[in-house]
Structure formats: C-alpha cells, structure tokens
Amino acid sequence: MNIAIIGSGNAASFHANAFNSLGIDIEGVLSSPNSSSVLPFSKENKVNTIYKDLKDLQNSLPILDGLIIASNTATVPNYVYSLAPSGIPILCEKPVSYDLHTLKNLKKFKNVKVAFNRRFYPTVTSFKDILKKESGISIKVNIPEATPELDLHISDKIPFLVYENSVHIFDLLNFFTTGLVWNFAQNQKKEDGTLISISALGKAENSTSLLLDMSFGAPENFNISAFTGSQKDELLPIETLSTYKGMDVTEPNDENPIRSYRPRLLRSSTIEIHDNLKPGILEQARSFIYFIEGKEDKRLASIHDSIMAITSIKEIENLI
C-alpha cells in the first residue's frame, strides 16, 4: 500500500510513525517551499520521494492508495479542493477548516476523513458505551485551555486554541450524544478585558443536559464526566476512565473530629502507550487503511463531524 503525506512537522511525524508501525512506509512527502524539516522527516521515515510541488504530487496520484494531509490548517482546504476530486482516500488533520462555509463546501467529498484521534481511545469507546445504556444523563465538561490570545481573524470572542485544540472535546461531545444544541453561554473578564472563562449550558436527545466550563489557564485537566443518579463515570484526563458509585464515609474520631466523604471508586482504566506512539493514532491509521480497502469504521470522523464540532463552538460564540 502506497501512502503519501503533505506536511513534515510534528503532526506529519505522528501519522508517519503510526503507519510505519503497521508496516506501511510513506511513499512521498510534499512540504512547504524551503522547508527545514522535510529532509530530516524523509530520512527518519525512509520516504522515497520528495515532491517538488502540488502538481508533482498530483501526477503521482495513480500510484498512490491514500493520502494524509497534515499541513497547517490554513492550507488544508486548498489541498482538499485540488486532490479530493481524484477520489483518492484522504485523511486530513483536524479540524480541516475553522470556517463553516468552507467545511460545508468540502462536505461533498466522501473520500475525505478527519483525524480526530481521541475517538480511538479505549477509554472514550467505553465511555460512549456507558452513555448508550442510559437516559437522563448530566454531563459536565472542563476545558482548561491555555491562557487565551484572541485571534481576530477567527473570532473576537473565542480564543484560537479552542478552535485548534479544544475542538477535540467538542467533537467528542457530538460523538457521545445526538442532537447537541447549546442554548446559553456567558463569559467572565477582568477589568482590563482579559478573558477568564466561558460557561455554557446545552442539551441533547434522551434528556441529556450539558454544563461546560472553559476556565483559561486554570490549574486542572481536561475532563468529561457523566452523572446517572448515584454513578459517576469520568474521563480525567481523557486517557483515563474512572467509575464511582456511592460514598465512603469516615466518622469523626479523636484524631480527626471532622466527618469525611470520599467517592467510592469501582474501577479505573488508562490507555496503554505502544512504541511511544501518540494515543489513538495507531488505531486511527488502521481504521484509515480499512477505509482505503472499502470498509467503514464509525469512529473515523468525516467532514460532517468537523462541521458539527465547529458549529458547537460557533453556537457558544454567538450566545456570548
């Protein structure tokens, strides 16, 4: 199987390592003009061909089985427009574009998939299975993104990193639920206008409610928790799934006069790291190979899924 890749930075290396681990070499690479990373990338991954330009890659499409686009997000849509009409299976780095209009125009390309690798965590799969069995669930979400720097080219209300990084969490929320809609949001700022936090309320089918807290720069981890009465299932961080039910109570005594309560841990599991690979990316690569072979894996995201994730962010932005 011949796979080519666009990009030679960190994201491209993650993908190349995953495919190499599956016994598939990267046939060729296209990088930006005068790239300082393309030669080291090619040597490390034993790449046969460095394409001179996009046309050179297009001429090579007949010998390729699949293509990975792991370049800067701003460049991804143009590559998709140029290469997807050929019908070659393509795996794009998320979120493909920050712009909903662009994403909707690209949605017609059914041969394009999106690399939301957290969908492939075993902890995420188990969490989704738990939610399937329940109704009337309350989901709480913490997104402690880095201290925000507003990029006016994307939004003057939502920090750039929410679109670029936290979009993973919004994709998972749409992956876990059906019919997710955000209907209330507010922000908190310092006197100098610095954004402190954004809070939002949402709802989904099966009487599911959502409470979102984006506290920028907060000393905590990304967290998705589902409450079903007396049970709590928690992804904290997303790589670890813990289930709690009931409370262990320690009564006051001579040494400690304060009654204490501790959630009772039933079970906990953490994803295993193989060959120092980024979590989820090996299974994602295997899923993309299946896609090339004509098999479907619902975990492998589509451009429609990118639309849903960006739509969620836009809904919150419009409510602030």
C-alpha positions in Angstrom: 0.0 0.0 0.0 1.4 3.4 -1.0 0.7 6.4 1.2 1.9 9.9 0.6 1.8 12.8 3.1 1.5 16.6 2.9 3.4 18.2 5.7 6.7 17.4 7.5 6.1 18.8 11.0 5.1 17.2 14.3 1.6 16.1 13.1 3.0 14.5 10.0 5.6 12.6 12.1 2.9 11.3 14.4 1.0 9.9 11.4 4.1 8.5 9.7 5.2 6.7 12.9 1.7 5.1 13.1 1.7 3.9 9.5 5.3 2.7 9.8 4.3 0.7 12.9 1.7 -1.0 10.7 4.4 -2.0 8.2 3.4 0.8 5.7 6.1 3.1 4.5 5.5 6.7 3.4 5.9 6.8 -0.4 6.3 10.5 -0.8 6.1 13.8 1.0 5.1 17.4 0.0 6.2 20.2 2.2 6.3 24.0 2.0 9.0 25.6 -0.2 12.3 25.8 1.6 11.1 23.6 4.4 13.8 22.9 7.0 12.0 19.8 8.3 11.3 17.9 5.1 14.8 16.3 4.7 15.0 15.1 8.3 11.4 13.9 8.1 12.2 12.0 4.8 15.4 10.3 6.3 13.7 9.3 9.5 10.7 7.8 7.8 12.6 6.4 4.7 10.4 8.4 2.3 11.1 7.5 -1.3 10.1 10.8 -2.9 10.0 14.5 -2.0 7.5 16.1 -4.4 8.6 19.4 -5.9 5.2 20.9 -5.8 1.5 20.2 -5.8 1.4 19.3 -9.5 4.2 16.8 -8.9 2.1 15.1 -6.3 -1.0 15.2 -8.5 1.0 13.4 -11.2 1.8 10.7 -8.7 -1.8 10.0 -7.6 -2.2 7.0 -9.9 0.4 5.0 -7.9 -1.0 6.0 -4.5 -3.6 4.3 -2.4 -4.1 7.0 0.1 -3.0 10.5 1.2 -2.5 12.2 4.5 -2.9 16.0 4.8 -1.0 17.2 7.9 -0.1 20.7 7.0 -1.1 24.0 8.6 -4.9 24.2 9.0 -5.0 27.4 6.8 -3.6 25.4 3.8 -5.7 22.2 4.2 -8.9 23.3 2.3 -6.9 24.2 -0.9 -5.2 20.8 -0.8 -8.6 19.1 -0.4 -10.1 21.1 -3.3 -7.1 20.1 -5.5 -6.8 16.5 -4.6 -10.1 15.1 -3.4 -11.8 15.2 -6.9 -9.5 12.4 -7.9 -11.3 10.1 -5.5 -8.2 9.1 -3.6 -8.9 8.3 0.1 -7.6 11.3 2.2 -7.1 11.6 5.9 -6.9 15.3 7.0 -5.7 16.7 10.3 -8.5 18.2 12.3 -10.5 20.4 12.0 -9.8 20.8 8.2 -11.0 24.5 8.4 -12.2 26.9 11.1 -14.8 28.3 8.6 -18.2 26.6 8.4 -18.9 27.8 4.9 -15.7 26.2 3.7 -16.4 23.0 5.5 -19.9 22.8 4.0 -18.4 23.2 0.6 -16.0 20.3 1.3 -18.6 18.0 2.7 -19.3 16.6 -0.8 -16.0 14.8 -0.8 -17.0 11.5 0.8 -13.4 10.2 0.3 -12.1 12.6 2.9 -11.8 11.6 6.6 -10.7 13.8 9.6 -8.1 12.9 12.2 -9.9 13.2 15.5 -7.7 10.6 17.1 -9.2 10.8 20.6 -12.2 8.9 19.2 -10.0 5.9 19.1 -9.1 5.8 22.8 -10.4 2.7 24.5 -11.5 4.9 27.4 -13.6 7.0 25.0 -15.1 3.9 23.5 -16.1 2.6 26.9 -17.5 6.0 28.0 -19.7 6.1 24.8 -20.9 2.6 25.5 -21.9 3.6 29.1 -23.9 6.6 27.8 -25.7 4.4 25.2 -27.3 2.5 28.1 -28.7 5.5 30.0 -31.1 8.4 29.6 -31.5 11.5 31.7 -27.7 11.9 31.9 -26.0 15.1 33.2 -22.6 15.7 31.5 -20.1 18.1 32.9 -17.1 19.3 30.8 -14.0 21.2 31.9 -11.8 22.7 29.2 -8.9 24.4 30.9 -7.3 25.7 27.7 -4.1 27.8 27.9 -4.3 31.5 28.6 -6.2 32.9 25.6 -4.9 35.0 22.9 -7.8 36.2 20.8 -7.2 35.9 17.1 -9.5 38.4 15.3 -9.1 36.5 12.0 -11.2 33.7 13.6 -13.1 35.2 16.4 -13.0 38.2 18.8 -14.9 36.1 21.5 -13.5 32.6 21.4 -9.7 32.0 21.7 -7.8 30.5 18.8 -6.8 27.4 20.8 -10.4 26.5 21.3 -10.8 26.1 17.5 -7.4 24.5 17.1 -7.0 22.2 20.1 -10.2 22.1 22.2 -12.2 21.2 19.1 -11.2 17.7 20.0 -13.5 17.9 23.1 -16.4 19.4 21.1 -16.0 16.5 18.6 -16.2 14.0 21.4 -19.4 15.6 22.8 -21.0 15.2 19.4 -19.6 11.7 19.2 -21.2 10.8 22.6 -24.6 12.5 22.0 -27.2 13.1 19.4 -28.8 16.5 18.6 -26.5 18.5 20.8 -27.5 22.2 21.0 -26.0 25.0 23.2 -28.7 27.4 24.4 -26.9 29.6 27.0 -23.4 31.0 27.4 -21.7 33.8 29.2 -18.1 34.9 29.7 -16.2 36.4 32.6 -13.5 39.0 32.1 -11.1 41.0 34.2 -11.4 44.8 34.4 -8.7 45.1 31.7 -10.8 42.9 29.3 -8.7 39.8 29.8 -10.9 36.7 29.3 -11.1 34.5 32.4 -13.7 31.9 31.5 -16.7 30.9 29.3 -19.6 28.9 30.7 -22.3 27.3 28.7 -25.4 25.1 29.0 -26.6 22.6 26.4 -28.9 19.8 25.8 -29.1 16.7 23.7 -31.5 13.8 23.0 -32.5 11.3 25.6 -32.9 14.1 28.2 -29.2 14.7 28.3 -28.0 18.0 29.8 -24.5 19.5 29.5 -22.6 22.0 31.6 -19.4 23.4 30.1 -16.7 25.3 31.9 -13.8 26.8 29.9 -11.5 28.3 32.5 -8.5 29.6 30.7 -5.1 28.9 32.2 -6.8 27.0 35.1 -4.6 24.5 37.0 -6.7 21.5 36.2 -7.0 18.9 33.4 -9.5 18.3 30.6 -12.4 16.4 32.0 -15.7 14.9 30.8 -18.0 13.5 33.5 -21.4 11.7 33.1 -23.7 11.6 36.1 -26.5 8.9 36.1 -28.0 9.2 39.5 -25.7 7.6 42.0 -23.0 6.7 39.5 -20.3 8.9 38.0 -18.2 8.0 35.0 -15.3 10.3 34.4 -12.7 10.9 31.7 -10.0 12.7 33.7 -7.8 13.2 31.7 -9.4 11.8 28.6 -6.9 9.0 28.6 -8.2 7.6 31.9 -11.8 6.4 32.7 -12.9 6.0 36.3 -16.3 4.9 37.6 -17.6 5.9 41.1 -20.7 4.8 42.9 -21.7 5.7 46.4 -19.6 7.4 49.1 -17.2 6.1 51.8 -17.9 8.0 55.0 -15.3 8.3 57.8 -17.0 9.3 61.1 -15.4 11.8 63.4 -12.9 10.4 65.9 -10.4 11.5 68.5 -7.7 12.1 65.9 -9.9 13.8 63.3 -13.1 15.5 64.6 -14.4 16.1 61.0 -16.6 13.7 59.1 -15.1 13.0 55.7 -16.7 11.8 52.5 -14.9 10.1 49.6 -16.4 8.9 46.3 -16.2 5.1 46.1 -14.1 4.0 43.1 -15.5 0.9 41.4 -12.9 0.7 38.6 -10.4 2.6 36.6 -8.5 2.1 33.4 -5.9 4.1 31.5 -4.9 3.6 27.8 -1.6 1.8 27.1 1.1 3.5 25.1 2.7 1.4 22.4 6.1 2.1 20.8 5.9 5.7 22.2 3.1 6.4 19.7 0.6 9.2 20.3 -2.5 7.7 21.8 -5.3 6.7 19.4 -3.2 7.4 16.3 -2.3 3.8 15.6 -5.9 2.6 15.7 -6.8 5.6 13.6 -4.2 4.7 11.0 -5.5 1.1 10.9 -9.1 2.5 10.5 -7.9 4.6 7.6 -6.4 1.5 5.9 -9.7 -0.2 6.3 -11.4 2.8 4.7 -9.0 2.5 1.7 -10.0 -1.1 1.4 -13.6 -0.1 1.3 -14.5 -0.9 4.9 -16.3 1.6 7.2 -15.4 2.4 10.8 -17.9 4.8 12.5 -15.1 6.1 14.7 -13.3 7.6 11.7 -14.6 11.1 11.5 -15.9 12.8 8.4 -16.1 16.4 7.3 -19.6 16.4 8.6 -18.2 15.7 12.1 -15.9 18.7 11.7 -18.9 20.8 10.8 -20.7 19.6 14.0 -17.7 20.4 16.2 -17.1 23.9 14.7 -20.9 24.5 14.8 -20.8 23.8 18.6 -18.1 26.4 19.1 -19.9 28.9 16.9 -23.1 28.4 18.8 -21.4 29.3 22.1 -19.7 32.2 20.5 -23.0 33.6 19.2 -24.5 33.3 22.7 -21.9 35.4 24.4 
